[in-house]
């Protein structure tokens, strides 16, 4: 057993086979963190949880599928929407001629027509303002499946001067009489011949009005009021680009018509989602800023309280760059720890959030992790932490080594 003698006394040295720890800047940084981990844990959790709010907000925005939203609207029936407004008496015949021209295109498979006008209505117990959808016999089949009051017969509605109401119009039941006042001042009384299921009916998204009326009943009355007419055109996917060009040329040749494609609607929805996402993420970034400030304060305080420790390392042979690297490693370990916490919780809670929203009926979501935004967030956080660490360390180095060794914390 090795031994040595000092002061007249002999000391034996025990030799072990344990592996010696090789000290490095990273190793010293980890030792420093573990020695006062309680004071650091709060800052790491604060930054990690604030980052979690940012990730959840970004996850929600990234998980919105604009195509699903658009296809839930009128574009579930076609790739093109052609709209016009004007007097009923003028526009109906004009649109019929326009439809005939569209049907001459070889790639067109179907055209749906929606005619709506603003009305005021008065029932026996309630009054209101709404839209009236004017439907044809061909389109009537699409709403029969939503009837709550038995089978609906289009011809029966025409012969009995009856309309259809959607469940949800206050105070309106089957058999009630309702007086409509049209935009030109014409008043007419109708009987409610059927009630539609409001939840199921709203899923069609093609009709906006809460009252529906056969076209024949409108033709019997004054037709000088204004209407909005929309054609939803469905084309085969083959040759879709050529169909788009042909429709654009035809619309340009017609007065008062506008054409919107499904791709344009998707692009518009994406822009809206982007603006909403920026607003949501902006709020979370504002909250995140306070956590970064707290985290930075912890790093500055940590460096300041260890100025004597850094001086001792430099006095026994460590270079200034080595002690600086040690401080940087410590800050990086803390920053990466908070980012890992954010990543793990962000993935788990993000999936739970999106699944919960989908279960609640928000159909346009599909879980997508915001990898690009999270990567940018990581880079920004690490760069900020490194800049603060370097700044604090260089500020410390302005004090001479001897003076730092004399300081007693």
DRENKE-360455 format. One record per residue (C-alpha): residue number from 1; residue in one letter; chain; y, z, x. Coordinates in nm, 2 decimals. Each point is the difference from the previous one (the first is absolute). Layout:
% DRENKE-360455
nr,rest,kette,y,z,x
NUM,a,A,Y,Z,X
...
//
This chain:
% DRENKE-360455
nr,rest,kette,y,z,x
1,x,A,0.00,0.00,0.00
2,x,A,0.34,-0.10,0.16
3,x,A,0.23,0.29,0.07
4,x,A,0.34,0.07,0.15
5,x,A,0.18,0.30,0.15
6,x,A,0.35,0.11,-0.07
7,x,A,0.18,0.33,0.05
8,x,A,-0.31,0.14,0.16
9,x,A,-0.21,-0.06,-0.31
10,x,A,-0.27,-0.26,-0.06
11,x,A,-0.01,-0.21,-0.31
12,x,A,-0.30,-0.20,-0.11
13,x,A,0.06,-0.34,-0.17
14,x,A,-0.23,-0.11,-0.28
15,x,A,-0.10,-0.37,0.02
16,x,A,-0.07,-0.17,-0.33
17,x,A,-0.13,-0.34,-0.09
18,x,A,0.26,-0.05,-0.27
19,x,A,0.19,-0.33,0.02
20,x,A,0.35,0.04,0.11
21,x,A,0.27,-0.12,-0.24
22,x,A,0.20,-0.28,0.14
23,x,A,0.36,0.05,-0.08
24,x,A,0.21,-0.30,-0.11
25,x,A,0.32,-0.05,-0.19
26,x,A,-0.20,-0.04,-0.33
27,x,A,-0.22,0.30,0.08
28,x,A,0.30,0.22,0.07
29,x,A,0.16,-0.12,-0.32
30,x,A,-0.30,0.08,-0.21
31,x,A,-0.02,0.35,0.17
32,x,A,0.36,0.06,-0.09
33,x,A,-0.05,-0.11,-0.36
34,x,A,-0.30,0.22,-0.05
35,x,A,0.18,0.30,0.15
36,x,A,0.26,0.00,-0.28
37,x,A,-0.16,-0.21,-0.27
38,x,A,0.12,0.21,-0.29
39,x,A,0.37,-0.07,0.06
40,x,A,-0.08,-0.37,0.03
41,x,A,-0.23,-0.03,-0.30
42,x,A,0.29,0.03,-0.25
43,x,A,0.19,-0.29,0.15
44,x,A,-0.31,-0.22,0.02
45,x,A,-0.09,0.08,-0.36
46,x,A,0.36,-0.06,-0.12
47,x,A,0.01,-0.35,0.17
48,x,A,-0.35,-0.08,-0.11
49,x,A,0.05,0.09,-0.37
50,x,A,0.34,-0.18,-0.01
51,x,A,-0.16,-0.30,0.15
52,x,A,-0.26,0.03,-0.27
53,x,A,0.26,-0.05,-0.27
54,x,A,0.12,-0.31,0.18
55,x,A,-0.36,-0.14,0.02
56,x,A,-0.07,0.08,-0.37
57,x,A,0.32,-0.18,-0.10
58,x,A,-0.08,-0.29,0.22
59,x,A,-0.36,-0.01,-0.13
60,x,A,0.12,-0.01,-0.36
61,x,A,0.23,-0.29,0.08
62,x,A,-0.26,-0.19,0.20
63,x,A,-0.26,0.05,-0.27
64,x,A,0.20,-0.18,-0.27
65,x,A,-0.14,-0.34,-0.08
66,x,A,0.28,-0.22,-0.13
67,x,A,-0.25,-0.27,-0.10
68,x,A,-0.18,0.24,-0.23
69,x,A,0.34,0.09,-0.16
70,x,A,0.09,-0.36,-0.06
71,x,A,-0.34,-0.10,-0.13
72,x,A,0.02,0.29,-0.25
73,x,A,0.31,-0.17,-0.14
74,x,A,0.02,-0.35,-0.15
75,x,A,-0.16,-0.15,0.31
76,x,A,-0.34,0.11,-0.11
77,x,A,0.01,-0.30,-0.22
78,x,A,0.13,-0.26,0.25
79,x,A,0.18,-0.07,0.33
80,x,A,0.33,-0.12,-0.15
81,x,A,0.26,0.14,-0.24
82,x,A,0.26,-0.23,-0.15
83,x,A,0.28,0.16,-0.20
84,x,A,0.29,-0.10,-0.21
85,x,A,0.24,0.15,-0.26
86,x,A,0.19,-0.15,-0.29
87,x,A,0.01,-0.06,-0.37
88,x,A,-0.35,0.01,-0.16
89,x,A,0.06,-0.33,-0.20
90,x,A,0.09,-0.18,0.32
91,x,A,-0.24,0.15,0.26
92,x,A,-0.33,-0.01,-0.20
93,x,A,0.00,-0.38,-0.02
94,x,A,0.13,-0.03,0.36
95,x,A,-0.28,0.22,0.13
96,x,A,-0.27,-0.19,-0.20
97,x,A,0.11,-0.32,0.17
98,x,A,0.00,0.17,0.34
99,x,A,-0.35,0.14,-0.06
100,x,A,-0.13,-0.35,-0.07
101,x,A,0.14,-0.12,0.33
102,x,A,-0.17,0.29,0.19
103,x,A,-0.33,-0.07,-0.17
104,x,A,0.01,-0.35,0.15
105,x,A,-0.05,0.15,0.35
106,x,A,-0.37,-0.03,0.09
107,x,A,-0.02,0.35,0.15
108,x,A,0.12,0.20,-0.30
109,x,A,-0.26,0.20,-0.18
110,x,A,0.20,0.22,-0.25
111,x,A,0.35,0.08,-0.13
112,x,A,0.09,0.32,-0.18
113,x,A,0.33,0.02,-0.19
114,x,A,0.20,0.32,-0.07
115,x,A,0.30,-0.01,-0.23
116,x,A,0.20,0.32,-0.05
117,x,A,0.33,0.10,-0.16
118,x,A,0.21,0.31,-0.03
119,x,A,0.00,0.17,-0.34
120,x,A,0.11,0.31,-0.18
121,x,A,-0.25,0.15,-0.24
122,x,A,0.00,0.26,-0.27
123,x,A,-0.31,0.17,-0.15
124,x,A,-0.03,0.26,-0.27
125,x,A,0.03,0.28,0.25
126,x,A,0.15,-0.14,0.31
127,x,A,0.22,-0.27,0.15
128,x,A,0.03,-0.16,0.34
129,x,A,0.06,-0.30,0.22
130,x,A,-0.28,-0.19,0.17
131,x,A,-0.14,-0.34,0.09
132,x,A,-0.19,-0.21,-0.25
133,x,A,-0.28,-0.22,0.14
134,x,A,-0.06,-0.33,-0.19
135,x,A,-0.36,-0.11,0.04
136,x,A,-0.20,-0.31,-0.10
137,x,A,-0.35,-0.01,-0.16
138,x,A,-0.14,-0.10,0.34
139,x,A,0.15,0.30,0.18
140,x,A,-0.09,0.24,-0.29
141,x,A,-0.36,0.02,0.12
142,x,A,0.12,0.19,0.31
143,x,A,0.13,0.29,-0.19
144,x,A,-0.27,0.04,-0.27
145,x,A,-0.22,0.20,0.24
146,x,A,0.27,0.28,0.01
147,x,A,0.01,0.05,-0.38
148,x,A,-0.03,0.36,-0.12
149,x,A,-0.01,-0.09,-0.36
150,x,A,-0.29,-0.24,-0.03
151,x,A,-0.02,-0.38,0.03
152,x,A,0.33,-0.18,0.00
153,x,A,0.03,-0.34,-0.17
154,x,A,0.28,-0.23,0.11
155,x,A,0.01,-0.20,-0.32
156,x,A,0.00,0.31,-0.21
157,x,A,0.30,0.13,0.20
158,x,A,0.18,-0.33,-0.07
159,x,A,-0.08,-0.01,-0.37
160,x,A,0.08,0.37,-0.06
161,x,A,0.32,0.00,0.20
162,x,A,-0.14,0.26,0.24
163,x,A,0.06,0.10,0.36
164,x,A,-0.19,0.20,0.26
165,x,A,0.13,0.32,0.16
166,x,A,-0.11,0.18,0.32
167,x,A,-0.11,0.36,-0.03
168,x,A,0.28,0.19,0.15
169,x,A,0.29,-0.13,-0.21
170,x,A,0.12,0.32,-0.16
171,x,A,-0.05,0.04,-0.37
172,x,A,-0.18,-0.33,-0.05
173,x,A,-0.35,-0.02,-0.17
174,x,A,-0.20,-0.28,-0.16
175,x,A,0.13,-0.09,-0.34
176,x,A,0.36,0.11,0.07
177,x,A,0.28,-0.24,-0.06
178,x,A,0.25,-0.07,0.29
179,x,A,0.33,-0.18,-0.02
180,x,A,0.09,-0.21,0.30
181,x,A,0.35,-0.10,0.09
182,x,A,0.01,-0.31,0.23
183,x,A,0.26,-0.09,0.25
184,x,A,0.18,-0.23,-0.23
185,x,A,0.03,0.27,-0.27
186,x,A,-0.28,-0.12,-0.21
187,x,A,-0.20,0.28,-0.17
188,x,A,-0.36,-0.02,-0.12
189,x,A,-0.25,0.25,-0.13
190,x,A,-0.37,-0.01,0.11
191,x,A,-0.31,0.20,-0.06
192,x,A,-0.20,0.15,0.30
193,x,A,-0.34,-0.16,-0.03
194,x,A,-0.16,0.15,0.31
195,x,A,0.04,0.25,0.28
196,x,A,-0.09,-0.06,0.36
197,x,A,-0.13,0.25,0.25
198,x,A,0.31,0.06,0.22
199,x,A,-0.19,0.09,0.32
200,x,A,-0.23,-0.31,-0.01
201,x,A,0.28,-0.23,-0.12
202,x,A,0.23,0.09,0.28
203,x,A,-0.27,-0.11,0.25
204,x,A,0.04,-0.36,-0.11
205,x,A,0.36,0.00,0.14
206,x,A,0.07,-0.34,-0.15
207,x,A,0.18,0.13,-0.31
208,x,A,0.29,0.24,0.04
209,x,A,0.09,0.06,-0.37
210,x,A,-0.14,0.29,-0.21
211,x,A,0.00,-0.23,-0.30
212,x,A,-0.19,-0.33,-0.03
213,x,A,0.06,-0.27,-0.26
214,x,A,-0.17,-0.33,-0.08
215,x,A,0.21,-0.31,0.09
216,x,A,-0.02,-0.13,-0.36
217,x,A,0.20,0.30,-0.13
218,x,A,0.28,-0.06,0.24
219,x,A,0.02,-0.37,-0.10
220,x,A,0.06,0.10,-0.36
221,x,A,0.31,0.19,0.10
222,x,A,0.33,-0.07,0.18
223,x,A,-0.08,-0.12,0.35
224,x,A,0.34,0.01,0.16
225,x,A,-0.06,0.33,0.19
226,x,A,-0.06,0.00,0.38
227,x,A,-0.35,0.03,0.15
228,x,A,-0.15,0.02,0.34
229,x,A,-0.30,-0.23,0.06
230,x,A,-0.25,0.03,0.28
231,x,A,-0.28,-0.23,0.09
232,x,A,-0.28,0.13,0.22
233,x,A,-0.17,-0.30,0.16
234,x,A,-0.35,0.03,0.15
235,x,A,-0.11,-0.26,0.25
236,x,A,-0.33,-0.06,0.19
237,x,A,0.01,0.13,0.36
238,x,A,-0.08,-0.34,0.12
239,x,A,0.32,-0.19,0.06
240,x,A,0.21,0.30,-0.08
241,x,A,0.27,-0.10,0.25
242,x,A,0.04,-0.34,-0.15
243,x,A,0.02,0.15,-0.35
244,x,A,0.28,0.24,0.12
245,x,A,0.20,-0.30,0.13
246,x,A,-0.05,-0.19,-0.32
247,x,A,0.11,0.29,-0.22
248,x,A,0.31,0.07,0.22
249,x,A,0.10,-0.37,-0.05
250,x,A,-0.05,0.01,-0.37
251,x,A,0.20,0.33,-0.04
252,x,A,0.28,-0.14,0.21
253,x,A,0.03,-0.29,-0.24
254,x,A,0.02,0.23,-0.30
255,x,A,0.31,0.20,-0.10
256,x,A,-0.02,0.38,-0.04
257,x,A,-0.35,0.04,0.14
258,x,A,-0.10,0.23,0.30
259,x,A,-0.33,0.00,0.18
260,x,A,-0.15,0.30,0.18
261,x,A,-0.33,-0.02,0.18
262,x,A,-0.24,0.28,0.05
263,x,A,0.05,-0.01,0.37
264,x,A,0.38,0.04,-0.05
265,x,A,-0.07,0.29,-0.24
266,x,A,-0.22,0.17,0.26
267,x,A,0.26,-0.05,0.28
268,x,A,0.27,0.15,-0.23
269,x,A,-0.22,0.30,-0.08
270,x,A,-0.08,0.04,0.37
271,x,A,0.38,0.02,0.07
272,x,A,0.04,0.26,-0.27
273,x,A,-0.28,0.21,0.13
274,x,A,0.14,-0.03,0.35
275,x,A,0.34,0.14,-0.12
276,x,A,-0.17,0.28,-0.19
277,x,A,-0.22,0.08,0.31
278,x,A,0.31,0.01,0.22
279,x,A,0.16,0.25,-0.23
280,x,A,-0.31,0.22,-0.02
281,x,A,-0.07,-0.01,0.37
282,x,A,0.37,0.06,0.07
283,x,A,-0.01,0.33,-0.18
284,x,A,-0.31,0.11,0.19
285,x,A,0.16,-0.10,0.33
286,x,A,0.30,0.22,-0.08
287,x,A,-0.24,0.29,-0.04
288,x,A,-0.19,-0.10,0.31
289,x,A,0.32,0.01,0.20
290,x,A,0.03,0.38,-0.04
291,x,A,-0.36,0.04,0.12
292,x,A,0.07,-0.21,0.31
293,x,A,0.31,0.21,0.07
294,x,A,-0.20,0.32,-0.03
295,x,A,-0.27,-0.15,0.23
296,x,A,0.26,-0.11,0.25
297,x,A,0.15,0.35,0.00
298,x,A,-0.34,0.14,0.07
299,x,A,-0.05,-0.23,0.30
300,x,A,0.35,0.08,0.14
301,x,A,-0.06,0.38,-0.04
302,x,A,-0.34,-0.03,0.15
303,x,A,0.14,-0.18,0.31
304,x,A,0.29,0.24,0.03
305,x,A,-0.22,0.31,-0.01
306,x,A,-0.23,-0.14,0.27
307,x,A,0.27,-0.09,0.25
308,x,A,-0.12,0.27,0.24
309,x,A,-0.36,-0.12,-0.04
310,x,A,0.09,-0.35,0.09
311,x,A,0.20,0.13,0.30
312,x,A,-0.30,0.19,0.12
313,x,A,-0.22,-0.31,-0.02
314,x,A,0.26,-0.20,0.20
315,x,A,0.02,0.28,0.26
316,x,A,-0.37,-0.01,0.07
317,x,A,-0.01,-0.38,0.05
318,x,A,0.02,-0.18,-0.33
319,x,A,0.26,-0.27,0.00
320,x,A,0.27,-0.04,-0.26
321,x,A,-0.18,-0.30,-0.15
322,x,A,-0.32,0.20,-0.03
323,x,A,0.17,0.28,-0.19
324,x,A,0.18,-0.25,-0.21
325,x,A,-0.33,-0.17,-0.08
326,x,A,-0.14,0.34,-0.10
327,x,A,0.29,0.05,-0.24
328,x,A,-0.05,-0.35,-0.14
329,x,A,-0.38,0.05,-0.04
330,x,A,0.06,0.32,-0.19
331,x,A,0.25,-0.17,-0.24
332,x,A,-0.24,-0.29,-0.05
333,x,A,-0.29,0.22,-0.08
334,x,A,0.20,0.17,-0.26
335,x,A,0.14,-0.32,-0.15
336,x,A,-0.35,-0.17,0.00
337,x,A,-0.15,0.31,-0.16
338,x,A,0.25,-0.02,-0.29
339,x,A,-0.06,-0.38,-0.03
340,x,A,-0.38,0.05,-0.02
341,x,A,0.06,0.27,-0.27
342,x,A,0.22,-0.25,-0.19
343,x,A,-0.26,-0.28,0.04
344,x,A,-0.30,0.20,-0.12
345,x,A,0.17,0.16,-0.29
346,x,A,0.19,-0.32,-0.08
347,x,A,-0.33,-0.20,-0.04
348,x,A,-0.18,0.27,-0.20
349,x,A,0.29,0.09,-0.23
350,x,A,0.11,-0.36,-0.03
351,x,A,-0.33,-0.11,-0.14
352,x,A,0.00,0.30,-0.24
353,x,A,0.35,-0.09,-0.11
354,x,A,-0.07,-0.37,-0.07
355,x,A,-0.33,0.07,-0.17
356,x,A,0.17,0.26,-0.22
357,x,A,0.28,-0.24,-0.10
358,x,A,-0.25,-0.27,-0.07
359,x,A,-0.20,0.24,-0.22
360,x,A,0.33,0.08,-0.18
361,x,A,0.03,-0.36,-0.10
362,x,A,0.22,-0.15,0.28
363,x,A,-0.20,-0.33,0.03
364,x,A,0.20,-0.17,0.27
365,x,A,-0.10,0.23,0.29
366,x,A,-0.27,-0.07,0.26
367,x,A,-0.02,0.25,0.29
368,x,A,0.15,-0.14,0.32
369,x,A,0.08,0.21,0.30
370,x,A,0.35,-0.09,0.14
371,x,A,-0.12,-0.07,0.35
372,x,A,0.31,-0.19,0.12
373,x,A,0.24,0.27,-0.13
374,x,A,-0.21,0.28,0.14
375,x,A,-0.01,-0.17,0.34
376,x,A,0.38,-0.03,0.01
377,x,A,0.03,0.36,-0.11
378,x,A,-0.23,0.11,0.28
379,x,A,0.19,-0.20,0.26
380,x,A,0.34,0.13,-0.12
381,x,A,-0.11,0.37,-0.01
382,x,A,-0.16,-0.02,0.35
383,x,A,0.31,-0.17,0.15
384,x,A,0.24,0.25,-0.16
385,x,A,-0.21,0.29,0.13
386,x,A,-0.02,-0.15,0.35
387,x,A,0.37,-0.07,0.01
388,x,A,0.08,0.36,-0.10
389,x,A,-0.25,0.14,0.25
390,x,A,0.15,-0.20,0.29
391,x,A,0.35,0.09,-0.10
392,x,A,-0.09,0.37,-0.02
393,x,A,-0.19,-0.01,0.33
394,x,A,0.28,-0.18,0.19
395,x,A,0.25,0.25,-0.14
396,x,A,-0.22,0.28,0.14
397,x,A,-0.01,-0.16,0.34
398,x,A,0.37,0.03,0.04
399,x,A,-0.05,0.36,0.08
400,x,A,-0.10,0.05,0.37
401,x,A,-0.36,0.10,0.06
402,x,A,0.09,0.33,0.16
403,x,A,0.21,0.11,-0.29
404,x,A,-0.28,-0.09,-0.24
405,x,A,-0.25,0.21,0.20
406,x,A,0.23,0.30,-0.03
407,x,A,0.03,-0.03,-0.37
408,x,A,-0.20,0.27,-0.19
409,x,A,-0.07,-0.11,-0.36
//
